[in-house]
Amino acid sequence: MEQTKCLIIGSGPAGYTAGIYASRADLHPILIEGMTPGGQLTITTEVENFPGYPKGMSGPAIMDDIREQSVRCGTDIRSGLVTEVDFSQRPFRCVVDDTDVYMADTVIIATGATARWLGLESEKTYRGFGVSACATCDGNFFRGRDVAVVGGGDTALEEATYLAKLCNKVYLVHRRDEFRASKAMQQRVFDTPNIEVVWNSVPTEIVGEKRGFVKAVTGLAVHNRVENTDATLPVDGVFVAIGHQPVTDFLGGQIELDAQGYIVTKPDSTATSVEGVFAAGDVQDPHFRQAITAAASGCKAAIEAERFLLAQ
């Protein structure tokens, strides 16, 4: 059993940044990295919208830099997966890999959210090489080209209208004959001339070319469920927008979650329903899901954890 003033669960931009600020506040934080050290940014290629990298940088390289800075500031980063928590009393009890027990005066949850994917083998092949789950992150790479967006909710339609400003043409592929998105969002799509809706269709394969380590998407194969026909859309990029899943299963009902499983935080705060437990990054943010907003909330969570301890 080990005691700490601040335990950080998760290691994306939110977790590492929380470590930087908690370390500088002399909280001597311990950070448990989880299954994907560095978070979702480690499965991206070029990142152009993170401050401090004017020429762009690969996602893994950015996370390596933030991790190194967190360690230099004093964060004790450890591998492992938090499998159980008990927030019923302080200090909070957190179990790593079903064996190691940590007792923490404060906890910052920064476990993020994972994109829901189509489940195609070819999707894995071209992920980061033309297949993306974030138009805001990667749309600029497809400026002036043809792309496809898969989905029918508000997120998918927002992604399509965003991409329509950058791309030559956007195919919006939906498995049904009507959208689940809001009427206002639907009207915006219908009013955008370079968006073509492909109804009643499901993706069957990401088509592309592989030349050694170089990969490129060349099309999206779809099956029309009503007409029982197949077609290939000639696109250079495929954006999957069928939702995200916050990593909160390990919490076991210990804190308040919304209907989608995201941690509920107080207005203008990272504080959760349990005093002394804070949440940062995509695990509590279903709206923005950007590395820079995650990092900012990690900063806020560490500051709030320090102020909480000072008030005790």
C-alpha positions as CSV (number, residue, x, y, z in Angstrom):
1,M,0.0,0.0,0.0
2,E,1.3,3.4,-0.9
3,Q,0.1,6.9,0.1
4,T,0.1,10.0,-2.1
5,K,-1.4,13.5,-1.9
6,C,-2.5,13.3,-5.5
7,L,-3.1,10.3,-7.7
8,I,-3.6,11.0,-11.5
9,I,-5.4,8.3,-13.4
10,G,-4.6,8.5,-17.2
11,S,-1.8,9.8,-19.3
12,G,-3.0,11.9,-22.2
13,P,-2.6,15.6,-22.5
14,A,-4.9,16.1,-19.5
15,G,-3.0,13.6,-17.2
16,Y,0.5,14.7,-18.1
17,T,-0.4,18.4,-17.7
18,A,-2.1,17.7,-14.4
19,G,1.2,16.1,-13.4
20,I,3.2,19.2,-14.3
21,Y,1.0,21.5,-12.3
22,A,0.6,19.1,-9.3
23,S,4.4,18.6,-9.2
24,R,5.0,22.4,-9.2
25,A,2.5,22.7,-6.3
26,D,4.6,20.1,-4.3
27,L,1.8,17.5,-4.3
28,H,4.4,14.8,-5.4
29,P,1.8,13.2,-7.7
30,I,1.8,9.6,-8.8
31,L,0.4,9.1,-12.3
32,I,-0.8,5.7,-13.5
33,E,-0.5,5.6,-17.3
34,G,-3.2,3.1,-18.2
35,M,-3.5,0.9,-21.4
36,T,-2.6,3.7,-23.8
37,P,0.3,5.9,-22.5
38,G,-0.1,9.2,-24.2
39,G,-3.8,8.8,-25.0
40,Q,-5.5,9.1,-28.4
41,L,-2.9,11.5,-29.8
42,T,-0.5,8.6,-30.0
43,I,-2.6,7.0,-32.8
44,T,-2.5,10.1,-35.0
45,T,0.2,11.1,-37.5
46,E,0.8,14.8,-38.1
47,V,-0.7,17.3,-35.7
48,E,-0.9,21.0,-36.8
49,N,-3.2,22.6,-34.2
50,F,-1.2,22.1,-31.0
51,P,0.5,25.3,-29.9
52,G,4.3,25.4,-29.9
53,Y,4.8,23.3,-33.0
54,P,4.6,25.8,-35.9
55,K,5.7,23.3,-38.5
56,G,3.4,20.5,-37.1
57,M,4.5,17.4,-35.2
58,S,3.5,13.8,-35.0
59,G,1.1,13.0,-32.2
60,P,3.4,10.5,-30.5
61,A,6.3,13.0,-30.5
62,I,4.1,15.7,-28.9
63,M,3.1,13.3,-26.2
64,D,6.7,12.3,-25.6
65,D,7.5,15.9,-25.1
66,I,4.7,16.5,-22.6
67,R,5.5,13.3,-20.7
68,E,9.2,14.3,-20.5
69,Q,8.2,17.7,-19.2
70,S,5.9,16.2,-16.6
71,V,8.7,13.8,-15.4
72,R,11.2,16.7,-15.3
73,C,8.8,18.6,-13.0
74,G,8.6,15.7,-10.7
75,T,5.6,13.5,-11.7
76,D,6.2,9.9,-10.7
77,I,4.8,8.1,-13.7
78,R,4.1,4.4,-13.5
79,S,2.7,1.8,-15.8
80,G,-0.4,-0.1,-14.9
81,L,-4.2,0.1,-15.1
82,V,-6.5,1.3,-12.4
83,T,-9.1,-1.5,-12.0
84,E,-11.0,-0.5,-8.9
85,V,-11.6,2.6,-6.8
86,D,-13.3,3.3,-3.5
87,F,-14.3,7.0,-3.2
88,S,-16.6,6.4,-0.2
89,Q,-14.0,8.1,2.2
90,R,-10.7,9.9,2.2
91,P,-8.0,8.9,1.6
92,F,-9.4,7.3,-1.5
93,R,-8.5,3.7,-2.3
94,C,-7.4,2.9,-5.8
95,V,-6.3,-0.5,-7.0
96,V,-3.9,-1.0,-9.9
97,D,-3.8,-4.2,-11.9
98,D,-6.0,-5.8,-9.3
99,T,-3.1,-6.0,-6.8
100,D,-1.3,-2.7,-6.0
101,V,-3.2,-0.4,-3.6
102,Y,-2.8,3.4,-3.6
103,M,-4.3,5.7,-0.9
104,A,-4.8,9.2,-2.3
105,D,-5.8,12.5,-0.6
106,T,-7.0,13.7,-4.0
107,V,-7.6,11.9,-7.3
108,I,-7.6,13.4,-10.9
109,I,-9.3,11.2,-13.4
110,A,-8.0,11.8,-16.9
111,T,-8.7,8.5,-18.7
112,G,-10.1,10.1,-21.8
113,A,-12.6,8.7,-24.3
114,T,-12.1,6.3,-27.2
115,A,-13.6,6.7,-30.6
116,R,-16.1,4.1,-31.7
117,W,-14.9,2.5,-34.9
118,L,-16.6,0.6,-37.7
119,G,-14.8,-2.7,-36.9
120,L,-13.3,-3.2,-40.3
121,E,-9.8,-4.7,-40.7
122,S,-9.0,-2.2,-43.4
123,E,-10.0,0.6,-41.1
124,K,-7.2,-0.4,-38.8
125,T,-4.8,-0.6,-41.7
126,Y,-5.4,3.0,-42.8
127,R,-6.0,4.6,-39.4
128,G,-3.8,7.6,-39.3
129,F,-3.2,7.3,-43.1
130,G,-6.5,8.7,-44.3
131,V,-8.9,7.3,-41.7
132,S,-9.7,9.6,-38.8
133,A,-12.2,10.1,-36.0
134,C,-11.6,13.9,-35.7
135,A,-12.3,16.4,-38.5
136,T,-11.1,19.3,-36.5
137,C,-7.8,17.5,-35.9
138,D,-7.1,16.2,-39.4
139,G,-9.5,18.0,-41.9
140,N,-6.8,20.4,-43.0
141,F,-4.8,17.5,-44.5
142,F,-7.6,17.0,-47.0
143,R,-8.1,20.5,-48.2
144,G,-9.4,20.6,-51.8
145,R,-9.9,16.8,-51.9
146,D,-12.9,14.4,-51.6
147,V,-13.7,12.8,-48.3
148,A,-16.5,10.7,-46.6
149,V,-18.0,11.0,-43.2
150,V,-19.8,8.0,-41.6
151,G,-22.6,8.6,-39.2
152,G,-26.0,10.2,-38.7
153,G,-25.9,12.1,-35.4
154,D,-25.1,15.7,-34.6
155,T,-21.4,14.9,-34.4
156,A,-21.3,13.4,-37.9
157,L,-23.3,16.3,-39.5
158,E,-21.0,18.8,-37.7
159,E,-18.0,17.0,-39.0
160,A,-19.4,17.0,-42.5
161,T,-20.2,20.8,-42.5
162,Y,-16.8,21.6,-41.1
163,L,-15.1,19.5,-43.8
164,A,-17.3,21.0,-46.5
165,K,-15.5,24.3,-45.9
166,L,-12.1,22.7,-46.6
167,C,-12.8,19.9,-49.1
168,N,-14.0,19.7,-52.6
169,K,-16.7,17.2,-51.8
170,V,-18.0,15.4,-48.7
171,Y,-20.0,12.2,-48.9
172,L,-22.1,11.7,-45.7
173,V,-22.8,8.0,-45.4
174,H,-25.7,6.9,-43.1
175,R,-27.2,3.5,-42.6
176,R,-30.7,4.7,-42.3
177,D,-33.0,6.9,-44.5
178,E,-33.2,9.7,-41.9
179,F,-30.8,11.4,-39.5
180,R,-30.8,11.3,-35.7
181,A,-29.3,14.8,-35.6
182,S,-31.2,18.0,-34.7
183,K,-33.4,19.5,-37.4
184,A,-31.3,22.7,-37.5
185,M,-28.1,20.6,-38.1
186,Q,-29.9,18.6,-40.8
187,Q,-31.0,21.7,-42.6
188,R,-27.4,23.0,-42.6
189,V,-26.3,19.8,-44.3
190,F,-29.0,20.0,-46.9
191,D,-28.2,23.6,-47.6
192,T,-24.5,22.8,-48.2
193,P,-24.0,22.1,-51.9
194,N,-20.8,20.1,-51.7
195,I,-22.3,17.5,-49.2
196,E,-23.8,14.5,-50.8
197,V,-25.8,12.2,-48.5
198,V,-25.5,8.5,-49.2
199,W,-28.6,7.0,-47.5
200,N,-29.3,3.4,-46.3
201,S,-25.6,2.5,-46.7
202,V,-23.0,0.9,-44.5
203,P,-19.2,0.9,-45.1
204,T,-17.8,-2.5,-46.0
205,E,-14.2,-1.7,-46.7
206,I,-11.7,1.1,-46.7
207,V,-10.0,0.9,-50.1
208,G,-6.4,2.1,-50.5
209,E,-2.9,1.6,-51.6
210,K,0.1,0.2,-49.7
211,R,3.6,0.8,-50.9
212,G,5.9,-0.4,-48.1
213,F,5.4,1.9,-45.2
214,V,3.4,4.4,-47.3
215,K,-0.4,4.0,-47.2
216,A,-3.1,6.0,-48.8
217,V,-6.9,5.8,-48.9
218,T,-8.4,5.8,-52.4
219,G,-12.0,5.0,-51.7
220,L,-14.8,3.8,-49.4
221,A,-16.8,0.7,-50.4
222,V,-20.4,0.9,-49.2
223,H,-23.4,-1.5,-49.4
224,N,-26.9,-0.1,-49.9
225,R,-29.1,-2.1,-47.6
226,V,-32.4,-1.2,-49.4
227,E,-31.3,-1.6,-53.0
228,N,-28.8,-4.4,-52.2
229,T,-26.2,-2.8,-54.3
230,D,-22.5,-2.0,-53.8
231,A,-20.5,1.0,-54.7
232,T,-17.1,2.6,-54.0
233,L,-16.9,6.3,-53.2
234,P,-13.7,7.8,-54.7
235,V,-12.3,9.6,-51.6
236,D,-8.9,10.3,-50.1
237,G,-10.1,10.4,-46.5
238,V,-12.7,8.7,-44.3
239,F,-13.9,10.3,-41.1
240,V,-15.7,8.0,-38.7
241,A,-18.2,9.9,-36.6
242,I,-20.3,7.3,-34.8
243,G,-19.6,8.4,-31.3
244,H,-17.0,8.2,-28.5
245,Q,-17.0,6.0,-25.4
246,P,-15.6,7.6,-22.2
247,V,-13.3,5.3,-20.2
248,T,-15.3,5.2,-16.9
249,D,-16.2,1.6,-16.5
250,F,-13.6,1.1,-13.7
251,L,-15.4,3.7,-11.5
252,G,-18.1,1.3,-10.7
253,G,-20.8,3.9,-10.0
254,Q,-18.6,5.8,-7.4
255,I,-19.3,9.2,-9.0
256,E,-22.0,10.8,-11.1
257,L,-21.9,10.1,-14.8
258,D,-24.2,11.5,-17.5
259,A,-26.4,9.3,-19.8
260,Q,-23.4,8.7,-22.2
261,G,-21.1,7.7,-19.4
262,Y,-19.1,11.0,-19.2
263,I,-18.1,12.2,-15.7
264,V,-20.3,15.1,-14.6
265,T,-18.3,18.1,-13.3
266,K,-19.5,21.2,-11.6
267,P,-19.9,24.4,-13.7
268,D,-16.6,26.1,-14.5
269,S,-14.8,23.5,-12.5
270,T,-13.2,20.0,-12.8
271,A,-14.8,19.0,-9.4
272,T,-16.9,15.8,-9.5
273,S,-19.8,14.7,-7.3
274,V,-17.2,13.5,-4.8
275,E,-15.2,16.1,-2.9
276,G,-11.5,15.7,-3.6
277,V,-12.0,13.8,-6.9
278,F,-11.5,15.8,-10.1
279,A,-11.9,15.0,-13.8
280,A,-10.0,16.4,-16.7
281,G,-9.9,15.9,-20.5
282,D,-12.2,13.9,-22.8
283,V,-13.5,11.8,-19.9
284,Q,-15.7,14.8,-18.9
285,D,-15.8,16.6,-22.2
286,P,-18.1,15.3,-24.9
287,H,-18.0,18.5,-26.9
288,F,-14.5,19.7,-27.8
289,R,-12.3,16.6,-27.5
290,Q,-9.1,18.5,-28.4
291,A,-5.6,17.9,-27.0
292,I,-5.3,21.6,-26.1
293,T,-8.6,21.7,-24.2
294,A,-7.7,18.5,-22.4
295,A,-4.3,19.9,-21.4
296,A,-6.1,23.1,-20.1
297,S,-8.5,21.1,-18.0
298,G,-5.6,19.0,-16.6
299,C,-4.1,22.3,-15.4
300,K,-7.3,23.3,-13.8
301,A,-7.8,20.0,-12.1
302,A,-4.3,20.2,-10.5
303,I,-4.9,23.7,-9.3
304,E,-8.3,22.7,-7.8
305,A,-6.7,19.7,-6.1
306,E,-4.1,21.9,-4.5
307,R,-6.7,24.4,-3.3
308,F,-8.8,21.5,-2.0
309,L,-5.9,20.2,0.1
310,L,-5.0,23.7,1.4
311,A,-8.6,24.1,2.6
312,Q,-8.7,20.9,4.6
